[in-house]
Amino acid sequence: MRMTTLISIFLVIHLLGFGAFFGGLLVQAKDEVKKVNGAMRDGIGTAVVAGLILFGLDSAHDHPGADWHWKMTIKLVVGVVLLVLTMMNVRKASISKSIWLMLLLGAVVNVAVACIWHAS
């Protein structure tokens, strides 16, 4: 199996995990009581683990520059913060609207960094 195929497989897994996390947030947008659901918990865990694997594969395959490493570091920090916030609240019956908004904002920031910052 070629390295690019592995990278593509883990990119799909990463995107599906992130989509599950984001979808788990959005499905509660109109709900008065918000909570961490299974899609959020499993999605952010999958996205972070697949992202770490992608980082290793990309580093071994392309030998990217310092800009790319900064981009990935920011994405990792945001992803870990989202993972920690999610796991800290997974057993609670509800979460505050401010926690829900922080999770949503963090997800949007992570996507924006991924899509807008074109590092070499």
ABEGO torsion letter per residue (X at the ends): XBAAAAAAAAAAAAAAAAAAAAAAAAAAAABABBBBBAAAAAAAAAAAAAAAAAAAAAAAAAGBBAAAAAAAAAAAAAAAAAAAAAAAAAABABBBAAAAAAAAAAAAAAAAAAAABBBX
